[in-house]
Amino acid sequence: MKKTIALLCMAAGLLSCAKEIAPQEESGAEVPVKFEINVAETKSALSIAKSDWETGDLIYVFIMGIPDKYVKLTRESDGSWSEETVGEAYTLVEFGALDDNYELTAVYFPVDVDIAYENVGDWAKNKFTFTRGGKPVFGTYYLSDQTTYTLSGTTVTASLQMKIPMDMVQLYFPGGEGITTLADHTLACPFIKPVACASVGLDGTLHEDEYQAGARVGGGLPYEQGVIFAGRYYNAEKESVHTFSLANEEKIWTFTVDRGTAGPLTEGNLYTFPNFPGSGWGVELASNLYVDLGLTSGLKWAKCNLGATNEAESGEYFAWGEVATKTVIDWNTYLWMQEGQSDWKHITKYTFEDGEKEGIWYEGDNFIGDGKKGLKECGNADDAAYAALGGKFRLPTGDEWAELVSSCTWTWKTTADGYARNGYLVTGPNNRTIFLPTAGFRFGTAGPQSVTAGYYWSSTLSKYSETARYVFFNSEKIIVEGNMRELGFSLRPVSD
């Protein structure tokens, strides 16, 4: 979900200036412009740890209205800042074409990022985009405040005062014994909304990608021997117990803390966690959580439903494309619902050309939706299995459920057979097994309904945008079909 705001993710300094352009010796000559940009000695005006600039810190400066180029500032070991114009040199001709009141935007990253200029033919929509390794850049960032900017002759002078944005929290995880690549880990917490600085518009406006609370943050930014993650703090219910999950492809670490009298996390602050592995950290091998059934695809299936502690437990119930459980499950509470609406016609995410022209993903006969048919197409950011477990865990696609049905032997088991709950024992080609219990489903405020059957979501949409594929089974049949995304079904994770 993309959101445009004045003060957001990575850092922005917006200012006015008095434009003083010296006469050019030759009319129309593209006289180069020089920059003298000073940066305050600390990143933050707040008294928090790690506020000093580090060697290699980077600030990118964009001049409003001038495309295809920017100034890159790099913190050197002697404490100075080197300046480099990326792209062709700025010229007085370009500055002369700007209005009398113009701005710059300064963005801070502690590591190098990939910047591309997108020209879509609309000045208001043209932008510089930020990625790292082709992925959104999550992590620590600061805000430029009360910047001044003047152009005198051929010299642009600016002063940048950077500080931590007050609507964010930062979480620092120092590395422990055996931890060498923390930046390869991901983080999830039910009260943290991952935020990535996505782009800065040619008009100087910064744009961000904000994910749902509890979504897993990838690409934490290296700092010293550890890594820093950041996001918006969201704790509407004022819960005191916070559980953080760090994961790579092999292990899942969890740290639970009861803030108690300390209160919830405070926006604008940085929190340092104990080294891990170490005191207070729980750890689980990813391989302990799944079974290799010997399928042709190589896909491994989790032993339990998401939220369950054993194979017979129902686990939690989730609406499709949501990573958190909730008390009321219906269209009124559905995450991807247009504000003020409560029916299938107003879904705002994961829509494709399905001919459902009553939906808001059409304008008359023209499709205007996002064209996404599954959770993989958003990097599993809205996949509850990935949010909870990280690594290579995710929800199975509809086709992967179909493979499980066609390639395995499904044997109905009841409590009379010694099982704690009715369900299917699924035996793979290598004779290893998993058990799928009949957990029913949830809708509205009621508890589980139809508990004589199983309802399990896949990660892919069905025939229409408002429906997603799921597997249904009872003692008489097993089918993969579609159902409304608002419903609360069980989840069975898989691992690649």
Disulfide bonds with the S-S distance in Angstrom:
none
